[in-house]
Amino acid sequence: MVVAAVVGCSSSHSNPSDATRSDARDPDALIDASPIDGSGSGSGAPHLWVLGYYVGYGINDYPTANIDWAGLSHIAFAPMVVKTDLTLDESFDDSNGTGVADAEALAVAAHAHGVKALLMLGGAGAGANIATAASAAHRAAFVTALLAELDKLGYDGIDLDWEDSVNLDNLVALAQALRAARPTIVLSYPAGAINGNFQTVDARMATLAGSLDQFNVQTYFPSTAVVGQGWSSWFLSPLSGVTTATPIAVDDTLSRYAAVGIPKAKLGMGMGFYAICYTGGISGPRQVTSSANQIVGGDNDYPLTKFFAANGTFANATATEIQRDATAKAPYLALATVKTDSGCGAATRYISYEDEQSIADKAAFARANGYGGTIVWTINEGVLPANAVGNRAPNALMEALHTSFLP
């Protein structure tokens, strides 16, 4: 079956002790089906959600003990995949080879800080085995296995990241079966961004959302930018500015999902904690691209850990090269001369990324339009080095999530 919506699937300052922190929240107070509770804190702004993906292959980049929990309402340990025999793979692609122990430790730490803990089921390339397990012949056993895994590892729910070989009817049925079997389960789904030039949202997405607490959308690269095919250069995660040549942005994509009946309070946007670079002479946004251009860097290759490090391209950029787009609400580098950047892996003049201001702009947009929150792929890529540009603390981006989305 063809799913019309692209499905996808990002120091000198020390953390104060738990005794002085304000991030220990009551897990039951995070009302997943109605995330905007209007209660606020301090600023009077309502809480949104922040679901941060935490990948096993990056666990040593951001050890569990160092996580700034104040910037999260939910965390998803990733990836949990299905084996060919339809059992669950508990390795989580963990760098230490201790997936089960690390999963258990993460859940304990999350709950100690009032954060909901989810297991991310799937990811790119993992869909074929999920498709078999979720089929009518195997679905009941699959639901039983998933719930047993939650109980074994101490988790609250599942992020249904079924990205390829998707049968939408079976995805809907799987979510419904999980909700029926355990009404208190936390269920989320990360849908793909919508290119309005040729894509529409399948109405069954609204049926799926009926079983979910969060219907998030991966409004970040590689869903948001392409070279050639009539595209102009664009941003990592733009808030606005859709045209036929720049056809994807947060506001347009979320409005299309809302238009089929998904409640805005269940809809969340996405951001990636990495930078992307254009090659082939592109020097800024909205420039015509062709097969002579590439988009490089991105997830794993150019984490913000590296982008904001001392002596990098950003650190050496001039004030005029560091720019911000007023429509897309996105920061970028427009370099006066070509730079061979190790994070890009190629020569570039244009780099798009997230920063504290773009995080704040996304939160303001969510509140102004009644949306529920955001996902971040991945929080492992957002921890900064001790000598980060601008004296940024290691958890500066997590702190921005806290102050903007979870005040």
Secondary structure, 3 states (H helix, E strand, C coil): CCCCCCCCCCCCCCCCCCCCCCCCCCHHHCCCCCCCCCCCCCCCCCCCEEEEEEEHHHCCCCCHHHCCHHHCCEEEEEEEEECCCCCEECCCCCCCCCHHHHHHHHHHHHHHCCCEEEEEEECCCCHHHHHHHCCCCCHHHHHHHHHHHHHHHCCCEEEEECCCCCCHHHHHHHHHHHHHHCCCCEEEEEEECCCCCCCCCCCHHHHHHCCCCEEEEECCCCCCCCCCCCCECCCCCCCCCCCCCCCCCHHHHHHHHHHCCCCHHHEEEEEECECEEECCCCCCCCCECCCCCCEEECCCCCEHHHHCCCCCCCCCCCCCCEEEECCCCEEEEEEEEEEEECCCCEEEEEEECCCHHHHHHHHHHHHHHCCCEEEEECHHHHCCCCCCHHHCCCCHHHHHHHHHHCC
